[in-house]
């Protein structure tokens, strides 16, 4: 999803070599797919039994409607509205999914979820902006206006924050699992020894000392 999002930004550099209508249409289709992939990734990450077909269904609907407003009835305004409504819905759903999961107790998860919700809100605001004004049929999707400026800034920030957000969430989950394993190892009645790649002991639990009489200071750094 992150790579696809980066690819959308690279399309901007082809502006002038391809018609803006076609360039924007490709970008809009990819953004819909990216939003669905984010939702699917969060369902897998949180382990919640949520269906994902509807997300890909919306992404497919987005692609079909965008293609209609690019190839059959060319209209920049309606293409932006469709992409913004569907993309905003998927991103908002991703944020709410994360906030309702057990991961929400971690600061990184809350931050990532907030970015998802904010991106979804900006995209929905973009759709409302175009629906409430005279929608351009043939102006460039990159034309400057208040909604566009905020949307492009949010997309750029989100591409960075969401990537690091996933990394931080995975790191916090790994740390939490290590803490739980350490608690189990420390309080079990069996002796537990942890060694490094060189076969030297790096940690022993209190049961080891109780059963063998050796303290951690006496055995750590030695080979068993």
N, C-alpha and C positions, 0 to 999 in steps of 0.2 A: 504493500500500500504506500509506503514511504517513497519507494523508487518511482512508482507511478505518479505520485504527487510531484516529485522532482521533475519528471518528464514533462508534466503539464507546464511547469515554469520554463523549461527549455523551448517549448513551442513559441514562447513570446519572441525569441530571437529569430524565428522564421517569418516574423511579421514583415510583409512587403514582398516576400517570395511566394506566398500563398494567399488566396482571398481570405479576408478576415472572417467572413461568414463560415467558411470551411474550417479554418484554424480554430475558431471559437467552438464550432460544433464538436470537433475531436476532443478538445479540452473539456467540454461539458460532459461528454460521455464518460471520459476517464474519471472525472471528479465524482460522478455518480457511482462508478465501480469502486473507487477508493473508499467512499463513505460506507458502502456495503461490506468491504473487506475489513474496515476498522471494527464495524459492529460484530462481524463473525469472529475476529481475533479476540474481542473482549468476551464474547460468549464462551470461547474455549478457555481463555485465561481465568475467568471467574468461576467456571464450572457450573454455571447456571443452566438449567434445562429449558433454554429458550429456543424457539425455532428461528432459523436463519434464512429460510427460503423466501420469506416475505421481503427481506432486505435485498436479496438478489433480484426478486421480482420487481421491486421499485427501481433498481438500477437498470433492469431491462426496459421497463416502461420509460424511464428517462431517456435511454438511448433511442428508443423508437420515436418518441415525441420530438427529441432534438433533431433526429434525421428528417422528420416531417417538416420541421420549421427551418431546415437548412436546404433540403433538396426539393421538396414538393411545394411548400408555401413559405418561401424565405422570409423570416421575420425575426430580427434580433431580439426584440422585446419579449416576445412569447418564449423564445428559446431560453432567455435568462430567467424568466419567471419559472418555467418548468424545472430547470436545473436547480434553482435556488430553493424551491419548495421541497423537492425530493431530497436534495442534498442536506438541507437544513433539518428535515425530519429524521433522516438517518443519523446525522451527527448528534442531534439532541437525544435521540433514543440511546445512542452509545454512552453519552454522559450520564443519563439516568440509570442505565444498566449498571454502570460502574459505581455510582453512588449508593445503589441498593444492594451491592455485594458486600461480602465480609472484608474486602480490600479497602472499603471506605474509611476504616479506622487509621489508615496510613496517610500521611500528609501528601506523598507523591500521587496516590490514587485520587485524593480530593482535588489536587491541582490539575491533574490530567482530565478528570471529569469536568472540572470547571471550564477548561479550555474547549472541550467538546461541546458543552452547552453554549458557551459564548459564540463559538463558530456557527453552531446551528441557529442561534438567535440572529446573528449578523446576516446569514443567508436568507432567513425568513424575512428579516427587515428589508433586505434587498428586493425580495419578491413583492412585498407590500409597496415599496417605493415605486417600482415600475408599474404596478397595477393601479396606483393612485395618481399617476402622471400620464402624460401622453407618451405611450411606448413607441420608441423609434423602430421602424420596420427595416431600415437599411443602414443605420449608423453602426459604427464599430462597437463591439462589446467592450472594447478597451477605452471607450470614450470616457472623459473625466466627468464625474458628478459625485455628490456626497456619498451616495450608497456605494459606488464603485471604489472610491478611495478607501473607505473603511473596510470593505470586503477584501480588497487586495492586501491591505496591511495585515488583516487578521489571518488570511491564508498563509502569508509568509511567516508570521510568528507561529502559527499552529504547526506548520511543517517542522519547525525546530523543536518546539515544546513537546509535541506529542511523541516524537521519536525518543527524546530523553525521558519523557514520562514513562514510556513502556520499559525502558532500561532500568529506571529507578524502582518501578514497581516490582520487576523481576528480582532486583537486588534485595529489596526489602523482604520479599517472600522468601528468598534463599536464606537471608539472615534470620528470619523468624523460624524457619525449619531447623536451622542449626542450633538456635537457642532451645528449641523443644527437645532436640536430640541430646543436647548437653544436659538438660534437666533429667531426662530419662537415664542417661549414663551415670550421672552423679548419684542418683537416689536408688539405683538398682542394687540388689544384694549380691550380684555377681561381679567379679573383677573385670574391669574394662581397661584395655590398654590401646592407645593410639600411637602408631609409629609413622615416621616420615619415609620418603623414598629411599633413604639410606638404611632403613630398618632400625633406626634408633628411636627410642621411645620419646614421644613429645608430650604425652598426657596420660595420667592414670587417675582413676576415681578413688573415692574414699574407701570403697569396699576392697580394693586391691591392697591398700595399706592395712586394713583390718584383717584380711585373710593371710597376708604374707609377712606383715611386720615391717615392710620397707616403706619409707616415706617417699613422696614425689621427688624431693631433692636428691635422694639416694639413687634413683633409677632413671630419671629424665636425662636424656643424652646418651644413655647406654643401650646396648643391644640386648634384647631379652634372651 
